Amino acid sequence: MNKRTSILVILAVMIVALLAIARTGRTAGKPAAEIKIVSDDIGGVVTSSKGPEAGVWVIAETKDLPTGYRKIVVTDDQGRYVIPELPKANYDVWVRGYGLVDSAKVKAMPGKMLNLTAVIAPDEHEAAKYYPAAYWYSLLHIPPKSDFPGTGDKGNGISEKITDQGQWIENVKTDGCEACHQLGDKATREIEPSLGAFDTTLAAWDRRIKSAQVGPMMNAVSVRVGRNRLLTEYADWTDRIKAGALPPAPPRPQGAERNVVITQWDWAGPKEYFHDEISVDRRNVTSNPNGLVYGVHEDSSDFITVLDPTKNTFKQIAIPYKPGTPMAEPEELLEPSPYWGNEQAAVSHATAHSLMMDSQGRLWTAAATRDRSNPAYCKKGSSDQFAMSFPISNSSRQTNVYDPKTGKWDLVDLCTSTQHLMFAEDANNTLWFSNPGGDNVGWLNTKMYDETHDAEKSQGWTPFVLDTNGNGKRDEYTEPGQPMDPTKDMRIKVGFYGVSPSPVDGSIWGTVLGFPGAIVRLNPGSDPAHTALAEIYEVPWNNPKAPVQGFSPRGMDITRDGVIWTVLSSGHLASFDRRKCKGPLNGPTATGQHCPEGWTLYRTPGPSFQGVTGYGSADTNYYNWVDQFDTSGFGKDTPIATANGTDALEALDPKTGNWTVMRVPYPMGFFAKSLDGRIDDPKAGWKGRGLWSTYATRTPWHLEGGKGTTSKAVKFQVRPDPLAN
């Protein structure tokens, strides 16, 4: 062998070695002896036929405890893992990851080393079965921009009311089809056999959206956007997938994503879904250390579910309501459910939507306590100052309060309707309520209510009035739809969806659903019935002064310095900083698109709809939350979005624009509508901190496992490295 040949051989060997190390998600492994575990850990190395497997999940599940329990971690760059702090039990342990199929389940107990063998997927179709719903949903065909505005049933099948492609996307995502459950999971991208036999997939979809108690709601969404065109697009989507179409592959967890520890507890029954949970007074995140976690079920049942994460148990507490309170969903079905037949899955009257914990550990919920007709003091002709200013005839939800120490409930009558609720940081512990279907915002002075138990005296509400004459005070105003009068102010017909009091100046912020949607700031003033003034800031849309366009906010929260964060149907997490506005904040031009410079839009992770340009992810982001006090470990004021199509929470670093995706790989279908953070022990590092959420899909029978699968309480923790215990 000559010198030149020897060099070539050496180079070839080096290249082969480098390629072996550089395989996606894999590096040369170190011996398992470097992994340190204690008596309540399970640890080891995950390898496949291709070597150590990096960025894959190791799942430990048991049914030995009082309720179903599982803990999930991610392997490091050498395939090593440690599952920490496991309760004593027998566990099934296995590996799941992109590019793999599930490995065989291995029996194990804490305190043991356990090396696992991952299984490479035999083909792309088998691998894709583990991809989150949004990756499959990205295959949906979106009508081109040239089809808008719609021309109706006699034209292109799109409703004349849908004027823009973005408005169509809004309705097939968070403000329509995905407001309640994922689209793109196995239960929706395929036609379930129990639905029946049909000549065409379009006929199957036509029948599907009439199913169960929510059939009228699903059907109404289809009519709103153009029923025939919507069903045609969904049928085409399903047919193409059946013919073998595959979505793009998601990336494996990287960086800090490999430090995430997920703990789950089964709670509630197979028909119950959650809307919100709460674990702490969000103003004082150390106030309920290692305490109970509470969740409410909106339309599905009239209970608060209570998890004890230290004992691994849960119980349910009935929510009271007065006779005559209507049922939340219709008792009669358009068509039977393919899962439950003619059986009612939703039986709630209280329809408790959201809840908050106060400084005493009591739970306040937005819930129906009576029929919808308001007391006389709310209506026209009343001498109540708020009713004289703006009478309200009906309300769909009021509020109630439960004291875990005494086990007693108190039903609090309100004039305004409620949905989300949030405590202000003021001396009155004022509780503010959103009301997305209305045209006012209401509040309750809980300090006064505790002292007097007088609901009428303790509450208030106001319409939203813009200072369009620019004199800095509220005057006589024009009504919505009337021409602007330069001598008057202007009332706008909006209702808050999300609501957040500012810790900076006491102003109240809320999101307004729709297209392009908006956020609104309310300054209550000294006499809110007469002094409250609003400012409206639309999401930049078709605005040449905005570098990034977006539309349709839903959830929202606020930082300690008053910056608003909201998720958009356009596939963005957006911030709005009022301090950046250059023009006047009131007057005749301050009616929506006057402060594009206040907005910053960040594209959320995940694939785009195929063929669609100018928008963000096909993922759906239902709500978001700001970690004001660093309960996650990502830093104070970190904004976190619920990633409802990708089984995840997504934390953003605004300084870099980088995301940390905290994915829940099992059971597939994690769909959060709320989250909060709690510090159980400030001295315990990552072990004393965590985020709490729940599987909040309205259709738990769509989750991996199918009918009988229940919602889970989910705790997220971020450790310093994948082997920390």
C-alpha positions in Angstrom: 0.0 0.0 0.0 1.5 3.3 -1.1 1.5 6.5 1.0 -1.4 8.1 -1.0 -3.5 5.0 -0.6 -2.8 4.9 3.1 -4.0 8.4 3.6 -7.2 7.8 1.6 -7.9 4.7 3.7 -7.3 6.7 6.9 -9.6 9.5 5.7 -12.3 7.0 4.7 -12.2 5.4 8.2 -12.4 8.9 9.8 -15.4 9.9 7.6 -17.2 6.7 8.5 -16.6 7.3 12.2 -17.8 10.9 12.0 -20.9 9.9 10.1 -21.6 7.3 12.7 -21.4 9.9 15.4 -23.3 12.5 13.4 -26.4 10.4 12.8 -29.5 12.5 13.6 -30.3 12.3 17.3 -27.5 9.8 18.0 -23.9 10.0 19.3 -21.4 7.4 20.6 -22.6 6.3 24.0 -20.8 6.2 27.4 -21.1 3.3 29.8 -24.3 3.1 31.9 -22.1 3.1 35.0 -21.9 6.9 34.8 -25.6 7.1 35.5 -26.3 7.6 39.2 -29.7 6.6 40.6 -31.2 6.4 44.1 -33.9 4.2 45.6 -36.8 6.0 43.9 -35.2 6.3 40.4 -35.1 4.1 37.3 -32.2 4.8 35.0 -30.3 3.3 32.1 -29.4 3.6 28.4 -31.6 3.3 25.4 -30.1 1.8 22.3 -31.4 0.5 19.0 -29.8 -1.4 16.1 -28.3 2.0 15.1 -26.7 2.7 18.5 -27.7 5.0 21.4 -31.0 6.8 20.8 -30.9 10.5 21.8 -34.0 12.6 22.3 -36.5 9.8 22.8 -39.0 9.4 25.6 -38.9 6.8 28.3 -42.3 6.2 29.8 -43.0 4.5 33.2 -46.6 3.7 33.9 -48.3 2.0 36.8 -51.8 1.1 38.0 -50.6 0.0 41.4 -51.4 3.4 43.0 -54.9 4.7 43.9 -55.1 6.3 40.5 -53.3 5.7 37.2 -49.8 7.3 37.3 -47.0 7.8 34.8 -43.7 9.7 34.5 -42.0 10.5 31.3 -38.4 11.7 30.6 -36.2 12.2 27.6 -32.8 10.6 26.8 -29.7 12.7 26.6 -27.3 12.8 23.6 -25.8 9.5 24.6 -29.2 7.7 25.0 -29.0 7.8 28.8 -32.0 8.5 31.0 -33.1 8.8 34.7 -36.7 8.8 35.8 -36.7 10.5 39.2 -38.8 10.4 42.3 -41.1 7.5 41.4 -43.6 6.3 44.1 -43.0 2.7 45.1 -44.9 0.5 42.6 -44.4 -1.9 39.8 -44.0 -0.1 36.5 -44.2 -0.9 32.8 -41.4 1.0 31.1 -40.9 1.5 27.4 -39.5 3.8 24.7 -41.3 6.1 22.3 -39.7 8.4 19.8 -39.8 9.9 16.3 -38.4 7.4 13.8 -39.3 4.5 16.2 -42.3 2.4 17.0 -43.0 1.6 20.7 -40.6 -0.9 22.3 -41.9 -3.8 24.3 -43.0 -2.9 27.8 -40.5 -4.1 30.5 -41.5 -4.6 34.2 -39.4 -2.6 36.6 -39.3 -1.2 40.1 -37.6 2.0 41.4 -34.0 1.7 42.5 -33.0 -0.5 39.5 -30.9 0.1 36.4 -32.8 -0.7 33.3 -31.3 -0.6 29.8 -33.9 -0.5 27.0 -33.9 -1.5 23.4 -35.6 0.9 21.0 -37.3 -0.3 17.8 -36.6 1.5 14.5 -39.8 2.0 12.6 -40.0 -0.4 9.6 -41.3 2.4 7.3 -42.4 6.0 7.2 -46.1 5.1 7.6 -45.5 3.3 10.9 -43.3 6.1 12.1 -46.0 8.7 11.3 -48.5 7.1 13.6 -46.7 8.8 16.5 -46.7 12.3 15.0 -48.8 14.9 16.7 -52.2 15.9 15.2 -51.0 19.2 13.7 -48.5 17.5 11.5 -51.3 15.5 9.9 -53.6 18.6 10.0 -51.1 20.5 7.9 -52.1 18.3 5.0 -55.5 19.9 4.9 -56.0 22.0 1.7 -56.8 25.6 2.4 -58.8 27.4 -0.3 -56.5 29.8 -2.2 -56.6 33.5 -1.6 -58.2 34.0 -5.0 -61.3 32.2 -3.7 -62.0 35.0 -1.2 -64.4 36.6 -0.6 -66.6 33.6 -0.8 -69.4 33.4 -3.4 -71.8 31.2 -1.5 -73.5 27.9 -2.3 -74.1 28.9 -5.9 -70.5 29.9 -6.4 -67.4 28.4 -4.8 -69.2 27.1 -1.7 -67.5 29.5 0.7 -69.8 31.8 2.7 -70.0 35.4 1.4 -69.3 36.4 5.0 -65.8 34.9 4.8 -63.9 37.6 3.1 -60.3 36.5 3.5 -58.2 33.3 3.5 -57.1 34.1 7.1 -60.6 34.2 8.2 -61.1 30.7 6.9 -58.0 29.5 8.8 -59.4 31.2 12.0 -62.5 29.1 11.7 -60.8 25.8 11.0 -58.5 26.4 14.0 -59.1 28.0 17.4 -62.3 30.0 16.8 -64.1 27.0 15.1 -63.3 23.4 14.7 -60.3 23.2 17.1 -61.8 25.2 19.9 -62.9 21.9 21.5 -60.6 19.2 20.3 -57.7 18.3 18.0 -58.0 17.7 14.3 -55.5 15.5 12.7 -55.4 12.8 15.4 -56.3 9.3 14.4 -59.9 9.8 15.6 -60.4 12.7 13.1 -58.1 12.1 10.2 -59.8 8.7 9.6 -63.5 7.8 9.6 -64.4 5.7 12.5 -66.2 2.4 11.5 -68.8 2.9 14.1 -70.1 6.0 12.3 -71.6 3.8 9.6 -71.1 2.9 6.0 -71.2 5.7 3.4 -70.9 5.9 -0.4 -68.5 8.8 -0.2 -66.1 10.3 2.4 -68.0 13.6 2.0 -71.2 11.9 3.1 -69.3 10.5 6.1 -68.2 13.9 7.1 -71.7 15.3 6.6 -72.9 12.7 9.1 -69.9 13.1 11.4 -70.4 16.8 12.2 -74.0 16.2 13.3 -73.0 13.7 15.9 -73.8 13.8 19.6 -74.9 16.8 21.7 -72.3 19.1 20.1 -73.7 18.3 16.6 -75.6 21.6 16.4 -72.4 23.5 17.3 -70.2 21.7 14.8 -72.9 22.1 12.1 -73.2 25.8 12.9 -69.4 26.3 12.3 -69.7 24.6 8.9 -72.6 26.8 7.9 -70.7 29.9 9.1 -67.8 29.3 6.7 -69.6 27.5 3.9 -70.8 24.0 4.6 -70.3 22.4 1.2 -66.8 23.7 0.7 -65.7 22.8 4.2 -66.9 19.2 3.9 -65.3 18.9 0.5 -62.0 20.0 1.9 -62.2 17.6 4.9 -63.3 14.7 2.7 -60.4 15.4 0.3 -58.0 15.5 3.3 -59.2 12.2 4.6 -59.1 10.5 1.2 -55.5 11.7 0.5 -54.4 10.3 3.9 -56.1 7.0 3.2 -54.3 6.9 -0.1 -50.9 7.2 1.7 -50.2 10.9 2.1 -47.7 11.5 4.9 -47.0 14.7 7.0 -43.6 16.1 7.6 -41.7 14.5 10.5 -41.4 16.5 13.8 -38.0 17.0 15.3 -36.9 15.1 18.3 -36.5 17.1 21.6 -33.3 19.1 21.7 -31.4 21.2 24.3 -33.6 22.1 27.3 -36.4 20.0 25.9 -34.5 17.0 27.0 -34.6 18.2 30.6 -38.3 18.1 30.9 -39.9 15.7 33.4 -43.6 15.0 33.0 -45.8 13.5 35.7 -49.4 12.4 35.1 -52.3 11.3 37.2 -55.6 10.0 35.9 -58.5 12.0 37.3 -62.3 12.1 36.5 -64.3 9.7 34.4 -64.2 8.7 30.7 -67.0 11.2 29.7 -65.7 14.1 31.7 -63.4 16.7 30.2 -61.7 19.6 31.9 -61.6 23.2 31.0 -59.4 24.7 33.6 -57.3 23.7 36.6 -55.8 25.7 39.4 -53.1 24.8 41.9 -52.2 28.1 43.7 -53.2 31.8 44.1 -51.4 33.0 41.0 -50.4 36.2 42.8 -48.5 34.2 45.5 -47.1 31.1 43.9 -45.8 29.6 47.2 -49.2 29.8 48.9 -50.3 26.2 48.4 -47.1 24.1 48.8 -47.6 20.5 47.9 -51.3 21.2 48.0 -54.4 20.0 46.2 -55.0 20.7 42.6 -58.5 21.5 41.4 -60.2 21.2 38.0 -63.7 22.0 36.6 -65.5 20.2 33.8 -67.5 22.9 32.0 -70.4 21.2 30.0 -69.6 17.6 30.9 -70.4 17.4 34.6 -71.2 19.4 37.7 -68.1 18.6 39.8 -64.8 20.0 40.9 -62.2 17.3 40.7 -59.6 17.4 43.4 -56.1 15.8 43.0 -53.8 15.1 45.9 -50.5 14.7 44.2 -48.7 13.5 47.4 -51.1 10.6 48.0 -51.9 10.0 44.3 -55.6 10.1 44.9 -58.5 12.2 43.6 -62.0 12.9 44.6 -65.0 14.9 43.3 -67.1 17.6 44.9 -70.5 18.5 43.5 -71.1 22.1 42.4 -74.5 23.4 43.5 -76.9 25.4 41.4 -80.5 26.6 41.9 -83.6 24.8 40.4 -84.3 26.0 36.9 -80.7 26.3 35.8 -80.7 25.1 32.2 -78.6 22.2 31.0 -75.5 23.4 29.1 -75.8 21.2 26.0 -79.0 20.0 24.3 -80.6 16.8 25.6 -81.8 15.8 22.1 -79.2 14.7 19.5 -79.2 15.4 15.8 -77.5 12.1 15.3 -76.1 9.5 17.7 -72.5 9.6 18.9 -70.2 7.0 17.2 -68.8 6.5 20.7 -71.8 6.8 23.1 -74.8 6.3 20.9 -77.8 8.2 22.2 -76.3 8.4 25.7 -75.7 11.9 27.0 -72.0 12.5 27.5 -72.5 16.1 28.7 -74.9 16.6 31.7 -73.8 19.8 33.3 -76.1 22.6 34.5 -73.5 24.6 36.4 -71.2 24.5 33.3 -68.2 25.7 35.4 -65.8 27.1 32.9 -62.8 28.5 34.9 -61.6 28.8 38.4 -59.2 30.8 40.5 -57.8 30.4 44.0 -57.8 33.3 46.4 -55.4 34.2 49.2 -57.4 32.1 51.7 -57.2 29.0 49.5 -60.8 29.3 48.4 -61.9 28.5 44.9 -63.9 30.9 42.8 -65.5 29.6 39.6 -67.3 31.1 36.6 -70.4 29.0 36.8 -74.1 29.1 36.3 -76.0 29.3 39.6 -79.6 30.0 38.3 -81.7 30.5 35.2 -80.6 33.2 32.8 -83.0 36.0 33.8 -81.3 38.6 35.9 -82.5 40.1 39.2 -84.5 43.3 38.9 -81.6 45.4 40.2 -79.6 44.5 37.0 -82.3 45.6 34.6 -83.6 48.8 33.1 -85.6 50.9 35.6 -83.4 49.9 38.5 -81.9 52.5 40.8 -78.6 50.6 40.9 -75.9 53.0 39.5 -74.5 50.4 37.1 -78.0 49.4 35.8 -78.9 53.0 35.3 -75.8 53.5 33.2 -76.0 50.2 31.3 -78.8 47.7 32.2 -78.3 44.0 31.6 -81.3 41.6 31.3 -79.7 38.2 31.2 -76.5 36.4 32.2 -75.5 32.9 31.3 -72.9 32.3 34.1 -72.4 34.0 37.5 -69.9 32.9 40.1 -69.6 30.8 43.3 -67.0 30.2 45.9 -66.0 27.0 47.7 -64.0 26.9 50.9 -62.1 23.6 51.2 -61.6 24.1 54.9 -65.3 24.2 55.7 -66.6 22.3 52.6 -69.2 25.1 52.1 -70.3 26.7 48.9 -71.7 30.3 48.4 -73.6 31.1 45.2 -73.0 34.8 44.2 -75.4 36.4 41.8 -74.0 38.6 39.2 -75.6 40.7 36.5 -72.9 40.3 33.9 -72.0 36.9 32.3 -68.8 35.2 33.2 -66.3 32.9 31.5 -62.7 33.5 32.6 -61.8 35.2 35.8 -58.8 36.8 37.4 -57.9 38.5 40.7 -56.5 42.0 40.6 -53.6 42.9 43.0 -55.6 45.5 44.9 -56.9 46.1 48.4 -60.3 44.9 47.5 -59.2 41.6 46.0 -61.3 42.5 43.0 -62.3 39.5 40.8 -62.7 40.4 37.1 -64.7 38.4 34.7 -64.6 38.0 30.9 -67.8 37.8 28.9 -66.9 37.1 25.2 -70.5 36.9 24.0 -71.4 40.2 25.6 -70.7 43.9 25.4 -69.6 44.7 28.9 -67.1 43.7 31.6 -67.9 42.9 35.2 -66.2 42.6 38.5 -66.8 41.6 42.2 -65.3 43.3 45.2 -64.6 40.1 47.1 -63.5 42.0 50.2 -66.8 43.8 50.4 -68.7 40.6 49.6 -66.9 38.7 52.5 -67.9 41.6 54.8 -71.5 42.0 53.7 -72.5 39.0 51.6 -74.4 41.5 49.6 -73.9 40.6 45.9 -75.7 43.7 44.6 -73.5 46.2 46.5 -70.3 44.3 45.8 -70.4 44.0 42.0 -70.1 46.4 39.1 -69.9 46.4 35.3 -69.4 48.8 32.5 -69.6 49.0 28.7 -66.6 49.7 26.6 -66.4 53.4 25.5 -63.6 54.9 23.4 -62.5 58.5 24.1 -62.9 59.4 20.4 -63.4 63.1 21.1 -60.0 63.1 22.8 -60.8 65.2 25.8 -59.5 62.5 28.3 -62.9 61.8 30.0 -66.0 59.8 29.3 -68.8 61.8 27.8 -72.1 61.0 26.1 -71.3 58.4 23.4 -72.6 57.1 20.1 -73.9 53.5 19.9 -72.2 50.7 17.9 -73.0 51.1 14.2 -73.7 54.8 14.4 -71.5 57.4 12.6 -68.7 58.9 14.7 -69.7 62.2 16.2 -66.6 64.5 16.9 -68.3 65.9 20.0 -69.0 62.5 21.6 -67.3 59.4 22.6 -68.1 56.0 21.0 -69.3 52.7 22.5 -67.9 49.6 20.9 -69.6 46.2 21.0 -66.9 43.9 22.2 -66.6 41.4 25.0 -63.4 40.0 26.7 -62.5 36.4 26.1 -59.3 36.4 28.2 -59.0 38.9 31.0 -55.9 40.1 32.9 -55.6 43.0 35.4 -52.3 44.8 35.1 -50.0 44.6 38.1 -48.5 48.0 37.0 -51.4 50.5 36.9 -54.6 48.6 37.7 -55.9 48.7 34.1 -57.8 45.7 32.8 -56.9 44.0 29.6 -58.8 41.5 27.5 -58.8 39.8 24.1 -61.6 40.2 21.6 -62.3 37.2 19.4 -62.9 37.5 15.7 -61.1 38.6 12.6 -58.6 40.3 12.8 -59.5 40.5 16.5 -58.1 42.9 19.1 -57.0 43.5 22.6 -58.7 46.1 24.7 -57.5 48.1 27.7 -60.0 49.4 30.3 -59.2 52.1 32.7 -61.9 51.9 35.3 -61.3 55.4 36.8 -62.6 56.6 40.1 -66.3 55.9 39.4 -66.3 53.1 36.8 -70.1 53.3 36.0 -69.4 56.8 34.6 -65.6 57.2 34.2 -64.4 53.9 32.7 -62.7 54.4 29.3 -61.4 51.8 26.9 -58.6 51.6 24.2 -58.7 49.1 21.4 -55.7 47.7 19.6 -56.4 45.4 16.6 -53.9 42.8 15.6 -52.0 44.2 12.6 -53.7 42.9 9.5 -53.2 44.3 6.0 -51.4 47.1 7.8 -48.4 48.4 5.7 -46.8 49.8 8.8 -46.5 46.3 10.4 -43.6 44.0 9.4 -45.6 40.8 10.4 -49.3 40.4 9.9 -51.5 38.2 12.1 -55.1 37.7 13.2 -57.5 36.4 15.7 -56.3 36.3 19.3 -57.8 34.0 22.0 -56.0 33.5 25.3 -53.9 36.1 26.9 -51.8 37.1 30.0 -49.6 39.9 31.2 -46.1 40.4 32.5 -45.1 42.1 35.7 -44.2 45.2 33.7 -47.5 45.3 31.8 -46.7 43.7 28.4 -49.6 41.7 27.0 -49.1 38.3 25.4 -51.7 36.6 23.3 -51.9 33.6 20.9 -53.1 34.1 17.4 -54.9 31.9 14.9 -52.4 33.0 12.3 -49.9 30.7 14.1 -48.2 33.3 16.3 -47.6 34.2 19.9 -47.8 38.0 20.0 -46.7 40.6 22.5 -48.2 44.1 22.8 -46.3 46.8 24.6 -48.4 50.0 24.9 -45.3 52.0 25.8 -44.1 51.6 22.2 -47.1 53.4 20.7 -46.0 56.6 18.8 -49.4 58.1 17.9 -52.3 59.3 20.1 -54.0 56.6 22.2 -57.4 58.3 22.1 -59.2 60.6 19.7 -60.9 60.0 16.3 -58.0 57.9 14.8 -57.4 55.6 17.8 -59.9 53.0 16.7 -57.9 49.8 16.1 -54.9 49.8 13.7 -53.3 52.9 15.2 -50.4 51.2 17.0 -48.8 48.5 14.9 -45.4 49.3 16.4 -46.7 48.0 19.8 -47.0 44.5 18.4 -44.3 41.8 18.0 -45.3 38.5 16.5 -43.4 35.2 17.0 -44.2 32.3 14.7 -45.0 29.2 16.8 -43.3 25.9 16.2 -44.8 23.3 13.9 -45.6 22.8 10.2 -47.5 25.3 8.0 -50.6 24.3 6.0 -49.4 23.1 2.6 -49.6 25.7 0.0 -50.3 28.6 2.4 -47.8 31.4 2.7 -47.7 34.4 4.9 -49.1 32.7 8.0 -47.5 30.7 10.8 -47.9 27.2 12.2 -50.8 24.9 11.4 -50.8 24.2 15.2 -53.6 25.6 17.3 -52.8 27.7 20.3 -55.8 27.9 22.5 -54.5 29.9 25.4 -51.3 31.3 26.9 -49.9 32.1 30.3 -47.0 34.2 31.6 -44.7 32.7 34.2 -44.4 35.9 36.2 -42.5 34.3 39.1 -40.3 31.7 37.4 -42.1 28.6 38.5 -40.8 26.8 35.4 -37.1 27.6 35.6 -37.1 29.4 32.3 -37.0 32.8 34.0 -39.5 35.4 35.2 -42.1 36.6 32.8 -41.6 33.8 30.3 -44.6 33.5 28.0 -45.9 29.9 27.5 -48.5 28.9 24.9 -50.6 25.9 24.8 -49.8 23.9 21.7 -53.1 22.1 21.2 -52.3 20.4 18.0 -48.9 19.2 18.9 -49.5 17.7 22.4 -47.3 20.4 24.1 -46.7 23.5 26.0 -44.3 26.0 24.2 -42.1 28.4 26.2 -40.6 31.3 24.3 -37.5 33.2 25.0 -38.4 36.7 23.6 -34.7 37.8 23.6 -33.7 35.1 21.2 -37.0 34.1 19.6 -36.1 30.5 20.6 -38.8 28.0 21.7 -38.7 25.1 24.2 -41.4 22.6 23.3 -42.5 20.5 26.3 -44.2 17.7 24.5 -46.5 15.1 26.1 -45.9 12.0 24.0 -48.3 9.6 25.8 -51.1 9.3 25.6 -51.2 11.2 22.4 -53.8 14.0 22.4 -52.6 16.4 25.2 -54.8 19.5 24.7 -54.5 22.2 27.4 -56.8 25.1 27.9 -55.1 26.5 31.0 -52.0 26.2 33.1 -50.5 27.7 36.2 -47.2 27.4 38.1 -46.5 26.7 41.7 -43.4 26.7 44.0 -43.7 24.0 46.6 -40.3 24.5 48.1 -38.1 27.5 47.1 -35.0 25.8 48.4 -35.4 22.6 46.5 -34.4 23.8 43.1 -36.2 22.2 40.2 -37.8 19.6 42.4 -39.7 22.3 44.3 -41.1 24.0 41.1 -43.5 23.0 38.5 -46.2 23.9 36.0 -49.7 22.3 36.2 -52.2 21.6 33.4 -54.6 19.0 32.3 -55.9 17.2 29.2 -58.7 19.6 28.4 -60.1 18.2 25.2 -63.8 17.9 25.0 -63.4 14.5 23.5 -61.2 12.3 25.8 -62.4 9.3 23.8 -60.3 10.7 20.9 -57.1 10.3 23.0 -54.7 7.5 22.4 -56.5 4.5 23.9 -59.9 5.5 22.7 -63.2 5.2 24.6 -62.6 4.7 28.3 -59.4 6.9 28.4 -59.7 9.6 31.0 -58.2 13.1 31.3 -54.9 13.5 33.1 -53.5 16.0 35.5 -50.1 16.9 34.1 -47.1 18.4 36.0 -44.1 19.8 34.0 -40.7 20.2 35.6 -37.5 21.3 34.0 -34.3 19.9 35.6 -30.7 21.2 34.9 -29.9 18.1 32.7 -31.5 14.8 31.6 -29.8 12.8 34.4 -30.6 15.1 37.4 -32.4 13.3 40.2 
